[in-house]
Amino acid sequence: MDNRNKCAGCYRQFNKMEHLVEHMRISYHSNHEPLCGICHKHCRSFESLREHLIGPLPKAECERIFKDRGCDICLNIFSSRHALLHHRDKCHFSRRNNGYRMGIQDELRMDNTRGKVVSLACKMVGGGSDGSLDLCARVCLIDENENILFHTYVKPNLPVTNYRYDTTGIRPEYLRDATPVRQVGRKIQDYLCNGEPIWQIRSRTGKARILVGHGLDHDLRCLEFEYPEFLIRDTAKYPPLMKTSKLSNSLKYLTKAYLGYDIQNGVQDPYEDCVAAMRLYKRMRAQDHRVESYPLASDQQNRNNFASWRQAELERMSPERMLDMSRSDYYCWCLDSK
């Protein structure tokens, strides 16, 4: 097979150049994708990179080198075993837990002194006749340094029929005098907007805060408030952290696989979930990717980076040239640090 028809990103080979062109139109390869540190193959997610390195059918040479000096947490390759051992102390996090009976805390203020990024997590009890309806009964909000900004029990609008005590640790008396859910949601939304009316928030560079979490669509629904999608960093929906099947991984799995410790054993603490989501976000944000003028395929100036070229012109291009003009179809969190 002609190597000219080999994708310069993921190394897939095609019988005809026109098939490679079609692949490049829909693959959205970019420097923001996880890369193998050995052969430099582009992978759609860290899970597919993990399979490439240590999966059931890994690339043999990459597997050999990775086993010798690769980190099984961040999947980076190091120059020597000594460098790997030095790195491991920083890469593996330890568990943080303030205890599920921690008291009410409220440090929410309309200012910029506590940072631009916050992490939110909720714990749900059950409502409805069979107790399967999720009702928010506890919420925690932390800053970037893992300090608690807000923690409270929440009084749902509907009767609780299952307190799910084994995992929530919540008893009826904790919710008896708790703050109503609508009031809690409004308070958190006001803090996130930081003085900007929500309908006027248009930019990532304004005063409004970035919200980190796992399964935030569900949490925000249960807290009965909305927040702009472009300010949400959800570890359940971020493509590099998803399964190869493009389904979400659990926060428990992501924490074990990419931070190196266990969470959600026994009674679950929303503070612990906040910390895990924030650490995952910061790890993704810290990736050192090449800066591009128009990094997203969805940017107006870059939307037609392939469509503006004729098929015959694309077929005359080298695979490397097509890769160079390809852009990501998701917002890489490394751009938050630019």
N, C-alpha and C positions, 0 to 999 in steps of 0.2 A: 504494500500500500504506500502511496506517495506521501512523504512527510510534509509536503506542502499543504496537504489537507488535514493536518493535525492541529488541533486547537492549542494555541500558545499558553492558554490559561489552565485548563483542566486536563490537557493531553489526550482528549478523545480524538479518535481518528475517523475520518469520513471517506466514503468512496469517491465523492465528487466535491469540488470546491463549492458548488452552490449549496450543498448540505452544510458545509462548515459556515458559510455566510448566514444561513438561516439559524444555525445554532448560536452564532454570535449576536444575532438580533434579539434573542430571547434569554440569553444566559446572564447578562448584566455582570460579566466578570469585571473586577476592579481590584485596585490595591487594598481595598477595605475588606476583602474576603480573607478568611484564615488561610495561611500559606504553610506548606510543609517546609521546615527549615533545612531540609536536606535536598530534595529535588525541586522545590519551589512550585509544586503543584498548587493551583487554586482550589479550595474546597468551599462548598456553600455554607457549611456550618462547622463548628468545632467537633461536633459528633462525627461528621464525615471525615474530618482530619484524623480524629482518634481511630476510626476504622482503618484509615489508610496506614496508620503507624503501628497499631497494636490490635487490630480487629481480627475476625476469623480468617480473612484472606488479605493480609497486609502486603505492601510492596516490600519484597525481601530485603533489599539493601537499606531502605529507610528503617525497617524494623530493627535490623542489626545495629545500626548507628544509634537509633533512639533508645534501645535497651541499654546501651553503654553510657550515653550521656544526655538523655532526654528527660525532661520533667513531666511526670504523668499528671500533674495538675494544670499547668499553663501550656503544656505541649511544646515548649521551646527547646531548642537544641543548644548545648553549651560546648565550649572549646575543649573541655576536659572533665574527667570525673570530679576533680577537685573543685572546679568552677561550679559544677552541678551541686555538690554538697554544700558549698557556700551559699548558693541560691536557695536551697530548700528551706532554710530557716525563715526566709522572708516570704516564701510562696505559700507555705502551709499556715493557715490561720488557726487560732484557737477559738473555742466556743465562748460566746458572751451570753450571759443570762442574768437578768436582774431579779428573777423570781416572779412567779405568777401572781403573788399577792401584793405586788408593789402598789403603793398608794397613788392617789390622784395627783397629777402634776400638770401645771399649765404655765408654759413659758412663751406662749404665742404673743408676739408683739409686731406691730406694723413697722418694721425697720429692716435694714440690710446687714445688721451686725452678726446674724447667725448663719450667714451664707446663702448661696443661691440654690442649693440642692437639698431636698428633704426626702425622707423615705417614710412610707405609710404602710401599716398592716392592720388588719382587723381579725377578730375571732368571732365566729358565728355560733349562735344557738339555733334551735329548730322551732319553726312555727307550723301552723296547719294541722290538719287532723292526724297526719302520720309523722309529724315532726321533721319533714324533709325540706321545708321552706327555710332558706337561710335568712336569719335576722341578725344584724350586727349588734353585739352586746359588749364589745370591748375594742378600743382603738388606741393605737400608739403612733406617734410621729417623732422622728429623730432627725438631727442635723447630720452634716457630712462627717463630723467627728464622733458620731455614735452617741451623742448626748441626747437625753430625752427632752423634747420640746413640749410634748403633750401626751398625757395618758389618762384615760377615763373609762369607766363602765358606761354603757349606753342603754337607754331604755327604749326598746323597740315600739313601733306603733301597734303591732299585733301581739296577741297573747303568746307567751312562750310555752310550747308543749313538750319540748325536749331540751334540757340544758346541756346535753352532751358532756356531762361532767368529767368523764374519763379523759377527754382531750382538752376541754376548755377550763376545767377547774372552777367554773362559775356556778354559784348557788343563787337561789331566788333572792336572798337578802341583799346580794351585791347590786341587784338591779332595781330594788324597791324605790330608792331615792336617786337613781341615776339620772343624768341629763338626757332629755328626749333626743332621739336620733336626728330630727330635723335641725335642732339647735346646734348639735355637735357638727353636723355636716356644714352648716352655714359658717360656723366659727373657723373650721379648717379651710373652707373655700376662701374666706376673707384673708386668712393668713397667706395662702398660696398666691392669691392675686396681689398681695402686698400694696394695696392702695390703688391698683389699676382696676377700673370696671371690667368685668369679665368679657363683655361684648366689645371692648376696645383693645384687648390683647391681640397683637398682630405679629409680634416678633419675639424671637428667642433672646434678644439682647435687651429687652425691657426690664422692668422691676419684678415682674411675676416670677415665681420660683419654678424650678424643674422638680417634677414629682416622680419619685422612684418607687417601685413596688413589684409585686408578682400577682398577676390576675387583677389588675387595677380596675378594669371595666366592671367586674363583679363587685369589688369593694366600693367603688363610687356609686354604683346603683343602690347598694344596701345603705350607704350613707346619704343617699338622696341629693347628690349634687353632681354637677358636671365640671369638666376642666378641659382646656384646649388640648387636642391630640398632640400637637407639635411640642408641648411641654411635658409630655408623659414618657417615661422610660420604663417600659414593662418587661421584666426579665422572662415573662411567659410568652411574649410575642416578638422578641428580638431575634431575627433570623440566625445570627451566629450561635445563639444558645438553644436553638430548637433541634428537634430530632431530624434525622435524615429524611423522614417521611413528612417533614414540615409541620408536625404536631408539637405541642408544647411539652417541655420537660417539667417535672414538679420542682418546686423550690428545694425540697429535701434532696432530690437527686443532684441538682445543680450545685448546691452547697457542698455536698460530698465530693463531686467530680471536679469542681473548679476552685474550691476553697480548701478542701481537705479535711473537713470535720462534719460531724453529724448534728442534725437538728430535728425537732418535732418528734422527740421520743417521750411518750407519756403525755403529761399535761403540757400543752403548747403555749408558748409565750409570744405575743405579738412583737415585743421588743426584739426577740431573737430573730424573728422573720424580717423585721425592719433592717437589722444589722446585716443579715445575709444578703438581702436585695441590694443594700447600699454598697457592700463590698464587691458584689458581682458587677454593679454599675461602674464602680471606680476602676476595677480591673479591665473592663472593656474600654472605658474612656482613656486609660493610660496607654493604649496601643499606639505605637509610633508609625503612622501611615503617611505616605507622601501627600503633600498638600496639592490640591487641584483647584483651578479657577472655578470650575463648575463640577462639583463632585458627584451630583446626583443625575440619573437619567431623567428624573422628573422635573429638573430645573428647566425653565422656559428656554434658556439659551442652549441647552444640551438635549432637549427632548428628542430632536430628530437627528441625533448624531449618526445613526445608520440610515434612517429613512430618507435623509437628504441626498444620499449617494445612490447612483444608479447601480443596478445589480451587476452589470458588466464591469463597472469601476471597482466594486467591492471584490469581485472574483479575481481581479488583477492584483489586489493588495496582498501583502504577506500576512500570515497569521499574527505576527508580532505587531504589525501596524494596526490591525483590527483590534487587538487586545489593548493597545495604547489609547485608542479612541473610545473604548467601551467604558461605561460608568455604572455605578451601583444603583439598584432600584430601592434601596432602603437607606435611611439616615444613620450613618455610622456614629456611634457615641463618642468616638475620638474627636469629632468635630466640635463637641462641647468645650474642649480644652483649647481650641484654636483661637 
